[in-house]
Amino acid sequence: MSVERVNPPELAPPRGFSHAVVGTGTTVFLAGQTALDRSGRIVGGDIVAQFEQALSNLLTALRAAGGEPGQLASLTVYVTDMDDYRAHAGEIGRVWRRLAGRDYPAMAGIGVARLWDAEALVEVQGFAVV
């Protein structure tokens, strides 16, 4: 495997992320993905649906670059309404596990005023080691 998750016992147990990820191999940088469909329109009327589409888009790009979800080393989630995101964290976690499995990259969630597409509620960006 190209990545190893590191979760030191001195830190609080992570839920839905890893504290650190060590990778060996080729680094694949993944552009930020929103809930755009193939025609370039934002789809999904809520944070969970948009997260699912955005993550699906990111994983499609990763697979096209020769990687798999378990090789994600880092992921940044940009959110326009952090309270809404946190309120739906359980549902978002289930989407993650269904699409990407139980291996979690090092992650950060960042609240932003808006994203490139005004209708976008969430954007995911990351890198993988394949």
C-alpha positions as CSV (number, residue, x, y, z in Angstrom):
1,M,0.0,0.0,0.0
2,S,1.2,3.5,-0.7
3,V,-0.1,5.2,2.4
4,E,0.0,4.5,6.1
5,R,-2.3,6.2,8.6
6,V,-0.7,7.5,11.8
7,N,-2.9,8.2,14.8
8,P,-0.7,8.8,17.9
9,P,-2.1,7.7,21.2
10,E,-1.1,11.1,22.7
11,L,-3.8,12.8,20.5
12,A,-7.6,12.5,20.8
13,P,-8.9,9.5,18.8
14,P,-9.8,10.7,15.3
15,R,-13.4,10.4,14.1
16,G,-13.7,10.5,10.3
17,F,-10.1,11.5,9.6
18,S,-6.5,10.5,10.3
19,H,-4.1,12.7,12.2
20,A,-1.3,12.0,9.7
21,V,-0.7,10.0,6.6
22,V,2.7,8.8,5.3
23,G,2.9,8.1,1.6
24,T,5.4,6.4,-0.7
25,G,4.9,6.6,-4.4
26,T,3.6,9.0,-7.0
27,T,1.7,12.0,-5.7
28,V,-1.5,12.9,-7.5
29,F,-2.9,16.4,-6.8
30,L,-6.6,16.5,-7.2
31,A,-8.4,19.7,-8.1
32,G,-11.2,21.0,-6.0
33,Q,-14.5,19.4,-7.0
34,T,-18.0,20.6,-6.4
35,A,-21.4,19.0,-7.2
36,L,-21.1,19.7,-10.9
37,D,-22.7,17.1,-13.2
38,R,-21.3,16.2,-16.7
39,S,-23.0,19.2,-18.2
40,G,-21.4,21.6,-15.8
41,R,-24.5,22.3,-13.6
42,I,-24.6,22.1,-9.8
43,V,-26.8,19.2,-8.7
44,G,-28.2,18.3,-5.3
45,G,-30.3,20.6,-3.3
46,D,-28.7,20.0,0.1
47,I,-25.3,19.6,1.7
48,V,-25.4,15.8,1.8
49,A,-26.3,15.4,-1.9
50,Q,-23.8,18.0,-3.0
51,F,-21.0,16.3,-0.9
52,E,-21.9,13.0,-2.5
53,Q,-21.6,14.4,-6.0
54,A,-18.4,16.4,-5.2
55,L,-16.7,13.3,-3.6
56,S,-17.8,11.2,-6.6
57,N,-16.2,13.7,-8.9
58,L,-13.0,13.7,-6.9
59,L,-12.9,9.9,-6.9
60,T,-13.5,9.7,-10.6
61,A,-10.5,12.0,-11.2
62,L,-8.4,9.9,-8.8
63,R,-9.3,6.6,-10.5
64,A,-8.5,8.2,-13.9
65,A,-5.1,9.0,-12.5
66,G,-4.6,5.4,-11.5
67,G,-5.5,5.7,-7.9
68,E,-8.1,4.3,-5.4
69,P,-9.9,5.9,-2.6
70,G,-7.7,4.2,0.0
71,Q,-4.7,6.1,-1.4
72,L,-6.1,9.5,-0.5
73,A,-3.5,11.1,1.7
74,S,-5.1,14.5,2.4
75,L,-8.5,16.0,1.8
76,T,-9.7,19.6,2.4
77,V,-13.5,20.2,2.6
78,Y,-14.6,23.8,1.9
79,V,-18.2,24.5,3.2
80,T,-20.4,27.6,2.9
81,D,-22.4,26.7,6.0
82,M,-20.4,24.8,8.6
83,D,-23.4,24.5,11.0
84,D,-25.3,22.7,8.2
85,Y,-22.4,20.4,7.5
86,R,-21.9,19.5,11.1
87,A,-25.7,18.9,11.6
88,H,-25.5,16.3,8.7
89,A,-22.1,14.9,9.7
90,G,-23.5,11.4,10.3
91,E,-25.1,11.3,6.8
92,I,-21.9,12.7,5.2
93,G,-19.9,10.0,7.0
94,R,-22.2,7.3,5.6
95,V,-21.7,8.8,2.1
96,W,-17.9,8.7,2.7
97,R,-17.9,5.1,3.8
98,R,-20.1,4.0,0.9
99,L,-18.0,5.7,-1.7
100,A,-14.5,5.7,-0.2
101,G,-14.5,3.0,2.5
102,R,-13.2,3.2,6.0
103,D,-9.8,4.5,5.4
104,Y,-9.6,8.2,6.2
105,P,-7.1,10.7,4.9
106,A,-5.7,13.6,6.9
107,M,-8.6,16.1,6.6
108,A,-9.5,19.7,7.2
109,G,-12.9,21.4,7.1
110,I,-12.9,25.1,6.3
111,G,-15.8,27.5,6.3
112,V,-15.9,29.9,3.4
113,A,-18.3,32.7,2.4
114,R,-18.9,31.2,-1.0
115,L,-17.4,29.0,-3.7
116,W,-16.8,29.6,-7.4
117,D,-20.3,28.5,-8.4
118,A,-22.7,30.4,-6.2
119,E,-25.0,27.4,-5.9
120,A,-22.2,25.1,-4.6
121,L,-22.4,24.3,-0.9
122,V,-19.3,22.2,-0.6
123,E,-16.0,21.6,-2.4
124,V,-13.5,18.9,-1.8
125,Q,-9.8,19.0,-2.8
126,G,-7.0,16.6,-2.0
127,F,-4.0,14.6,-3.0
128,A,-3.3,10.9,-3.1
129,V,-0.1,8.7,-3.2
130,V,-0.4,5.9,-5.7
